[in-house]
Amino acid sequence: MLSLYTPIEQIRGIGPVLQKRLKRLNIKTAKDLLFHFPHRYEDFSNFVSISSLKTNERCTIEGKILAIETSRTWKRRMILTEALIEDKTGAIKAVWFNQPYLNNILKTGDVAFFSGKVTWGKNGPYLSNPIYEKTGFNENPAVNLIHTGRLVPVYPETEGLSSRWLRSAIKNILVIFKNRIQETLPEEIIEENGFPPIEKALWQIHFPDSEELIEKSKKRFSFEELFYIELFVLRERLKLAKEKAISIPLKLDAVKTFVGSLPFKLTDDQRKSAWQALKDMEKTRPMNRLLQGDVGSGKTVVAAIAALVTAKAGYQTAFMAPTEILAKQHFKTVFDVLKDFNISVGLMTGKEDKIYSHKLRNDTIEVSRSKLLKMIRGETNSYTKKFETKLNILIGTHALIQKEVKFGKLALVVVDEQHRFGVEQRARLCVSNPQRIVPHLLSMTATPIPRTLALTVFGDLDLSLIEQMPKGRKKIITEIVDQKKREKTYGFIRQEVKKGRQVFVICPRIEGNDKKQETENKNSFNGWSDVKAVEEEYKKLSKETFPDLRVSMLHGKMKGKEKEKIMRDFRNKKADILVSTSVIEVGIDVPNATVMMIEGAERFGLAQLHQFRGRVGRAEHQSYCFLLTTTPDQLNRRRLKALVDFDSGFKLAEKDLEIRGPGDFTGTRQWGIPDLMMNSLKDLKLVEKTREAAKNILQKDPELKKYPFLTEKLANIRERIHLE
């Protein structure tokens, strides 16, 4: 028997080709299909007779096909399918363009419903490209209709998977699971808010009887998504309050000496954030703090202060970065600021292991993995009989969470762009943990997070904000560039290179001639054209536009060593221009780069564009960001204009949510959050209401024993919303 968790591979009628297409929409189970909600509706509920049709009226007729034929028009190079349709009051022609297969579907004598608009042509009125649905005459024509004669759902699509196919597939699943879909909200919440039961809500969101019922169903699912997130984070807070951590005493003298040794002055926000973290670490329950700040705002220095105090207390810090490039950058930065404090720092990635030792000053040693593991594990000193570790800080990628990596005295975990590192994962990093000591967590992010998102998805993390940028940094001049200004922009780039500066050029994709990908891009991005591929752009810039300059290329398909060499050469000024994909979004620090030129800027979310922009302006030189766009789309212009007007990531995050709402890089692509929920994040009252409901449930039943279905749902939340 099919269940909601049945893989699509096991659903009748969904073959290998359709399976691949569905997976592009992240649909892997019957449940995923049911929860693939429409993003809009076409209203074809107005039934009229043929004699009463009006030009430009959106309506549905029911009629019999008297004749149907297909012909080719050589002038326009089109295939026309024309049908003559009649009802009891009259007849009208229907015309379809480039759909010759309709001859095999619609036959003379068939009775069908046709929905669309009436257009006036040379030979009188006709239905232009109407949607059709075959059926017999029926006293109530709308009873079984799903494509015509009703509010018709239109879904997010992908190439080869139309809304028509999705409607049929979803209706099939709803029929199969009739009276079998388990309720997912507590009864008291449904009654209190007047929500429809889950099965009715699913039917009405897919095949609604009215706009009012669409809104009621949307409200129910918006509430449900937020409610589960709130329930999850509040439970995490309750769990964390019961855990034990090592109390790290605040070594104020060491902190003052460290701050005085820096070649720059800390901003007030950096001081406040460091103080908040250090006070958390004094407690005997684990710190769970999110440190949010723009690229270049100085988050790493705050983490270094926390690691220094941890080391001076005799304990270790694990510092995890998302990429090898960023791990190496942190490795160098952390040792540079801590080298005068007798701190030893190690690096562990998938490819190399190194240590900086305070005895060696500025040099690194490559060590074997076994030696590095021994250093972090520690041993008992034969003379003092005390347990000692030979490494204070270990920086690395996900290599740090392998089974063989065990810390002897771990007290602090710092993670960059991970947002969460669960209690279980932290506890597992410790060598021997009979008392279940959980290390403190400081999570850093440069991704701007809207306030309502911070209150919900990250509600179990205490938040520290670094909004100020270091003194002396100049505001990056940002400009939207259309095709007319392209040559002028190239001239400006040449002038910057003459001054000895360097340039980033970002392109959205790699292959230049992938027609299938091009089609998908057009479907997914409203037909944006002239999108630059890295390889094409590299050839053009190096051979045509700047043949006299040194142009290099970087993309994610290159091997690790090749990428590292290209970046090292660029940092060492062996190239003037670096053409790259979004691989440079995180962790590239080139202070001499002053120009960021982004091709197809409309294809990136504001959060990502803001992070690209943060790759320049990292020194005293005036820097520039050029947003190249070919689309006249006003919504995209409005988004890009926000980037011109605001240089604060926090303001941009709010603006992004206001302008686009769901589906952007702060939406599904960045956080894995469903569109419906991202839209509801605009509603602060709803956020507060769901939090209150979650609190009430947990106060009555902290273990959720009365609500086993809630426990089951919560088990999937962490993975689904990328919380680890």
Rosetta blueprint (number, residue, H / E / L):
1 M L
2 L L
3 S L
4 L L
5 Y L
6 T L
7 P E
8 I H
9 E H
10 Q H
11 I L
12 R L
13 G L
14 I L
15 G L
16 P H
17 V H
18 L H
19 Q H
20 K H
21 R H
22 L H
23 K H
24 R H
25 L L
26 N L
27 I L
28 K L
29 T E
30 A H
31 K H
32 D H
33 L H
34 L H
35 F L
36 H L
37 F L
38 P L
39 H L
40 R E
41 Y E
42 E E
43 D E
44 F L
45 S L
46 N L
47 F E
48 V L
49 S L
50 I H
51 S H
52 S H
53 L L
54 K L
55 T L
56 N L
57 E L
58 R E
59 C E
60 T E
61 I E
62 E E
63 G E
64 K E
65 I E
66 L E
67 A E
68 I E
69 E E
70 T E
71 S E
72 R E
73 T E
74 W L
75 K L
76 R L
77 R L
78 M E
79 I E
80 L E
81 T E
82 E E
83 A E
84 L E
85 I E
86 E E
87 D L
88 K L
89 T L
90 G L
91 A E
92 I E
93 K E
94 A E
95 V E
96 W E
97 F E
98 N L
99 Q L
100 P L
101 Y L
102 L H
103 N H
104 N H
105 I H
106 L L
107 K L
108 T L
109 G L
110 D L
111 V E
112 A E
113 F E
114 F E
115 S E
116 G E
117 K E
118 V E
119 T E
120 W E
121 G E
122 K L
123 N L
124 G E
125 P E
126 Y E
127 L E
128 S E
129 N E
130 P E
131 I E
132 Y E
133 E E
134 K E
135 T L
136 G L
137 F L
138 N L
139 E L
140 N L
141 P L
142 A L
143 V L
144 N L
145 L L
146 I L
147 H L
148 T L
149 G L
150 R L
151 L E
152 V E
153 P E
154 V E
155 Y L
156 P L
157 E L
158 T E
159 E L
160 G L
161 L E
162 S L
163 S H
164 R H
165 W H
166 L H
167 R H
168 S H
169 A H
170 I H
171 K H
172 N H
173 I H
174 L H
175 V H
176 I H
177 F L
178 K L
179 N L
180 R L
181 I L
182 Q L
183 E L
184 T L
185 L L
186 P L
187 E H
188 E H
189 I H
190 I H
191 E H
192 E H
193 N H
194 G L
195 F L
196 P L
197 P L
198 I H
199 E H
200 K H
201 A H
202 L H
203 W H
204 Q H
205 I H
206 H H
207 F L
208 P L
209 D L
210 S L
211 E H
212 E H
213 L H
214 I H
215 E H
216 K H
217 S H
218 K H
219 K H
220 R H
221 F H
222 S H
223 F H
224 E H
225 E H
226 L H
227 F H
228 Y H
229 I H
230 E H
231 L H
232 F H
233 V H
234 L H
235 R H
236 E H
237 R H
238 L H
239 K H
240 L H
241 A H
242 K H
243 E L
244 K E
245 A L
246 I L
247 S L
248 I L
249 P L
250 L L
251 K L
252 L H
253 D H
254 A H
255 V H
256 K H
257 T H
258 F H
259 V H
260 G H
261 S H
262 L L
263 P L
264 F L
265 K L
266 L L
267 T L
268 D H
269 D H
270 Q H
271 R H
272 K H
273 S H
274 A H
275 W H
276 Q H
277 A H
278 L H
279 K H
280 D H
281 M H
282 E L
283 K L
284 T L
285 R L
286 P L
287 M L
288 N E
289 R E
290 L E
291 L E
292 Q E
293 G E
294 D L
295 V L
296 G L
297 S L
298 G L
299 K H
300 T H
301 V H
302 V H
303 A H
304 A H
305 I H
306 A H
307 A H
308 L H
309 V H
310 T H
311 A H
312 K H
313 A L
314 G L
315 Y L
316 Q E
317 T E
318 A E
319 F E
320 M E
321 A L
322 P L
323 T L
324 E H
325 I H
326 L H
327 A H
328 K H
329 Q H
330 H H
331 F H
332 K H
333 T H
334 V H
335 F H
336 D H
337 V H
338 L H
339 K H
340 D H
341 F H
342 N L
343 I L
344 S L
345 V E
346 G E
347 L E
348 M E
349 T L
350 G L
351 K L
352 E L
353 D E
354 K E
355 I E
356 Y E
357 S L
358 H L
359 K L
360 L L
361 R L
362 N L
363 D L
364 T E
365 I E
366 E E
367 V L
368 S L
369 R H
370 S H
371 K H
372 L H
373 L H
374 K H
375 M H
376 I H
377 R H
378 G L
379 E E
380 T E
381 N L
382 S L
383 Y L
384 T L
385 K L
386 K L
387 F E
388 E E
389 T L
390 K L
391 L L
392 N L
393 I E
394 L E
395 I E
396 G E
397 T L
398 H H
399 A H
400 L H
401 I H
402 Q L
403 K L
404 E L
405 V L
406 K L
407 F E
408 G L
409 K L
410 L E
411 A E
412 L E
413 V E
414 V E
415 V E
416 D E
417 E L
418 Q L
419 H L
420 R L
421 F L
422 G L
423 V H
424 E H
425 Q H
426 R H
427 A H
428 R H
429 L L
430 C E
431 V L
432 S L
433 N L
434 P L
435 Q L
436 R L
437 I E
438 V L
439 P L
440 H E
441 L E
442 L E
443 S E
444 M E
445 T E
446 A L
447 T L
448 P L
449 I L
450 P L
451 R H
452 T H
453 L H
454 A H
455 L H
456 T H
457 V L
458 F L
459 G L
460 D L
461 L L
462 D E
463 L E
464 S E
465 L E
466 I E
467 E L
468 Q L
469 M L
470 P L
471 K L
472 G L
473 R L
474 K L
475 K L
476 I L
477 I E
478 T E
479 E E
480 I E
481 V E
482 D L
483 Q H
484 K H
485 K H
486 R H
487 E H
488 K H
489 T H
490 Y H
491 G H
492 F H
493 I H
494 R H
495 Q H
496 E H
497 V H
498 K H
499 K L
500 G L
501 R L
502 Q E
503 V E
504 F E
505 V E
506 I E
507 C L
508 P L
509 R E
510 I L
511 E L
512 G L
513 N L
514 D L
515 K H
516 K H
517 Q H
518 E H
519 T H
520 E H
521 N H
522 K H
523 N H
524 S H
525 F L
526 N L
527 G L
528 W L
529 S L
530 D L
531 V L
532 K L
533 A E
534 V H
535 E H
536 E H
537 E H
538 Y H
539 K H
540 K H
541 L H
542 S H
543 K H
544 E H
545 T H
546 F L
547 P L
548 D L
549 L L
550 R L
551 V E
552 S E
553 M E
554 L E
555 H L
556 G L
557 K L
558 M L
559 K L
560 G H
561 K H
562 E H
563 K H
564 E H
565 K H
566 I H
567 M H
568 R H
569 D H
570 F H
571 R H
572 N L
573 K L
574 K L
575 A L
576 D L
577 I E
578 L E
579 V E
580 S E
581 T L
582 S H
583 V H
584 I H
585 E L
586 V L
587 G L
588 I L
589 D L
590 V L
591 P L
592 N L
593 A E
594 T E
595 V E
596 M E
597 M E
598 I E
599 E L
600 G L
601 A H
602 E H
603 R H
604 F L
605 G L
606 L H
607 A H
608 Q H
609 L H
610 H H
611 Q H
612 F H
613 R H
614 G L
615 R L
616 V L
617 G L
618 R L
619 A L
620 E L
621 H L
622 Q L
623 S L
624 Y E
625 C E
626 F E
627 L E
628 L E
629 T L
630 T L
631 T L
632 P L
633 D L
634 Q H
635 L H
636 N H
637 R H
638 R H
639 R H
640 L H
641 K H
642 A H
643 L H
644 V H
645 D H
646 F L
647 D L
648 S L
649 G H
650 F H
651 K H
652 L H
653 A H
654 E H
655 K H
656 D H
657 L H
658 E H
659 I H
660 R L
661 G L
662 P L
663 G L
664 D L
665 F L
666 T L
667 G L
668 T H
669 R H
670 Q H
671 W H
672 G L
673 I L
674 P L
675 D H
676 L H
677 M H
678 M H
679 N H
680 S H
681 L L
682 K L
683 D L
684 L H
685 K H
686 L H
687 V H
688 E H
689 K H
690 T H
691 R H
692 E H
693 A H
694 A H
695 K H
696 N H
697 I H
698 L H
699 Q H
700 K H
701 D L
702 P L
703 E L
704 L L
705 K L
706 K L
707 Y L
708 P H
709 F H
710 L H
711 T H
712 E H
713 K H
714 L H
715 A H
716 N H
717 I H
718 R H
719 E H
720 R H
721 I L
722 H L
723 L L
724 E L
